[in-house]
């Protein structure tokens, strides 16, 4: 009888252990199932978000400070279309000597119109009946205007075998320097005779449009 009771007790214990293990397995399976569902939902959300149409948002801020306003009386007598090929080369130096094969070269083609004329009023004197003398002030560079179709083109930009340590050519600065007033003053001197001829024609045409019998003499301050 004792053996039977002992057997029944052990059987009951085994059943409780099995039941406990089954409960733990179910809990683990439920946790895994929940985790799997969360992962699947996340994957579906990312996939849907990827294929939905997207909009890009861009915000641009600028600060403008007008430093001066100047009234001018500009007259352009000559427009010169300029096509320039600018080349700059840089090399690495050690103790004042160029390192072999360290050269970097940039070649830029620049297209613009240089404008020459006056920025102040002329002086007009009547020297006789229907005779006038126009005194033109000093010629100046009015400005430059880049070509709308092809303002500038980086035609070539290369470096030699050991040019990795050499500073890159600043093509923006290269173009800016070429368009500076000092550089344009060279063209002003070069085309001065053409500017004077254009000024004479301009004022003779202007006075003759008001009086066909007017006689005009044009003098230049420089």
C-alpha positions in Angstrom: 0.0 0.0 0.0 2.9 2.3 0.8 4.4 1.6 -2.6 1.2 2.5 -4.3 0.9 5.8 -2.5 4.6 6.6 -3.2 4.0 5.8 -6.8 1.0 8.1 -7.0 2.9 10.9 -5.2 5.8 10.7 -7.6 3.4 10.6 -10.6 1.7 13.7 -9.3 5.0 15.5 -8.9 6.0 14.6 -12.4 2.8 15.9 -13.8 3.2 19.2 -11.9 6.7 19.6 -13.3 5.6 18.9 -16.8 2.7 21.3 -16.4 5.1 24.0 -15.1 7.5 23.4 -18.0 4.6 23.6 -20.5 3.5 26.9 -18.9 7.0 28.3 -19.2 7.3 27.2 -22.9 4.0 28.9 -23.6 5.1 32.1 -22.0 8.4 32.1 -24.0 6.4 31.4 -27.2 4.0 34.2 -26.5 6.9 36.6 -25.8 8.6 35.5 -29.1 5.3 35.8 -31.0 4.9 39.4 -29.7 8.5 40.3 -30.6 8.1 38.8 -34.1 4.9 40.8 -34.6 6.6 44.0 -33.6 9.5 43.4 -36.0 7.1 42.6 -38.8 5.1 45.8 -38.2 8.3 47.8 -38.2 9.4 46.3 -41.5 6.1 47.0 -43.1 6.1 50.6 -41.8 9.6 51.2 -43.2 8.7 49.6 -46.5 5.6 51.7 -46.9 7.4 54.9 -45.9 10.1 54.1 -48.5 7.6 53.9 -51.4 5.4 56.8 -50.3 6.0 60.1 -52.3 8.4 62.4 -50.5 8.8 66.1 -50.3 12.0 67.9 -49.6 12.0 70.9 -47.3 14.7 73.6 -47.7 15.1 76.8 -45.8 17.4 79.6 -47.0 18.2 82.6 -45.0 20.1 85.7 -46.2 21.3 88.9 -44.6 21.6 92.0 -46.7 23.3 95.2 -45.6 23.2 98.2 -48.0 26.4 100.1 -47.2 26.0 103.0 -49.6 23.8 104.5 -52.3 25.3 106.7 -54.9 23.6 108.7 -57.7 25.5 108.4 -60.9 25.2 109.8 -64.4 26.8 107.0 -66.4 27.2 107.0 -70.1 28.7 103.9 -71.8 30.7 104.8 -75.0 32.2 101.3 -75.7 31.4 97.7 -75.0 34.3 95.3 -75.4 33.5 91.6 -75.7 36.4 89.8 -74.0 37.4 86.1 -74.3 40.3 85.3 -72.0 42.2 82.1 -71.3 43.6 82.2 -67.8 46.2 79.7 -66.6 47.5 79.4 -63.1 50.1 76.9 -61.8 51.0 76.0 -58.2 53.8 73.8 -56.9 55.1 72.6 -53.5 58.3 74.1 -52.4 60.8 72.8 -49.9 63.6 75.2 -48.7 62.7 77.5 -51.6 63.0 74.8 -54.3 60.2 73.3 -56.3 59.4 69.7 -55.6 59.6 67.7 -58.9 56.2 66.6 -60.3 54.2 68.5 -57.7 52.6 70.9 -60.1 48.9 71.6 -60.2 47.4 73.6 -63.2 44.0 75.1 -63.8 42.9 76.6 -67.1 39.8 78.8 -67.2 38.1 80.3 -70.2 36.3 83.6 -69.3 33.8 85.4 -71.5 32.4 88.8 -70.5 31.7 92.3 -71.8 33.7 95.3 -70.4 31.9 98.6 -70.4 33.9 101.9 -70.7 32.6 105.5 -70.5 32.0 108.3 -67.9 30.4 108.4 -64.5 29.9 112.1 -64.2 28.2 114.8 -66.3 29.9 116.6 -69.2 30.4 120.3 -69.3 28.7 122.1 -72.2 29.8 125.6 -73.3 28.2 127.7 -76.1 31.1 129.3 -78.0 29.1 130.9 -80.8 25.7 130.9 -82.6 24.7 127.2 -82.8 28.3 126.3 -81.8 29.0 124.2 -78.7 31.9 122.8 -76.9 31.5 119.6 -74.9 34.1 118.8 -72.3 34.1 115.1 -71.4 35.4 114.0 -68.0 37.9 111.3 -67.4 37.0 107.9 -68.9 36.4 105.1 -66.4 35.5 101.4 -66.2 31.7 101.4 -65.9 31.6 97.7 -65.1 31.7 94.2 -66.5 28.9 91.8 -67.5 29.5 88.1 -67.7 28.2 86.2 -70.8 24.7 84.8 -70.2 25.3 81.7 -72.2 28.8 80.7 -71.1 30.4 83.0 -68.5 33.4 80.8 -67.7 34.5 77.3 -68.2 37.0 75.3 -66.3 38.7 73.9 -69.4 41.5 71.9 -67.6 42.4 71.1 -64.0 45.0 68.5 -63.4 48.0 67.6 -61.1 51.2 65.8 -61.6 52.3 62.6 -59.8 53.4 64.2 -56.5 50.9 67.0 -56.4 48.9 65.6 -53.5 50.5 68.0 -51.1 50.1 71.0 -53.4 47.4 73.6 -52.7 44.5 73.5 -55.2 44.1 76.4 -57.6 41.3 78.7 -56.4 39.5 79.2 -59.7 36.9 81.5 -58.1 39.6 83.9 -56.9 41.3 83.6 -60.3 38.1 84.8 -62.1 37.5 87.5 -59.6 41.0 88.9 -60.0 40.6 88.9 -63.8 37.4 91.0 -63.5 38.9 93.5 -61.0 39.0 97.2 -61.8 42.8 97.2 -62.0 42.7 94.5 -64.8 40.0 96.3 -66.7 42.0 99.6 -66.5 44.5 97.9 -68.8 41.7 97.5 -71.4 40.6 101.1 -70.8 44.1 102.4 -71.8 44.2 99.9 -74.8 40.9 101.1 -76.2 41.1 104.8 -75.4 41.1 105.9 -79.0 38.0 103.9 -79.8 36.3 105.3 -76.7 37.0 108.9 -77.8 35.8 108.2 -81.3 32.5 106.8 -79.9 32.1 109.8 -77.5 32.5 112.3 -80.4 29.9 110.5 -82.5 27.6 110.2 -79.5 27.5 114.0 -78.7 27.4 115.1 -82.3 24.4 112.8 -82.9 22.8 114.1 -79.7 23.1 117.8 -80.6 22.1 117.3 -84.3 19.0 115.5 -83.2 17.9 118.7 -81.4 19.3 121.1 -84.1 20.5 119.9 -87.4 22.6 123.1 -87.9 24.4 122.7 -84.5 28.2 122.4 -84.6 29.8 120.5 -81.8 33.5 120.3 -80.7 34.3 117.6 -78.2 37.3 117.9 -75.8 38.5 115.5 -73.3 39.8 116.2 -69.8 42.6 113.7 -70.1 
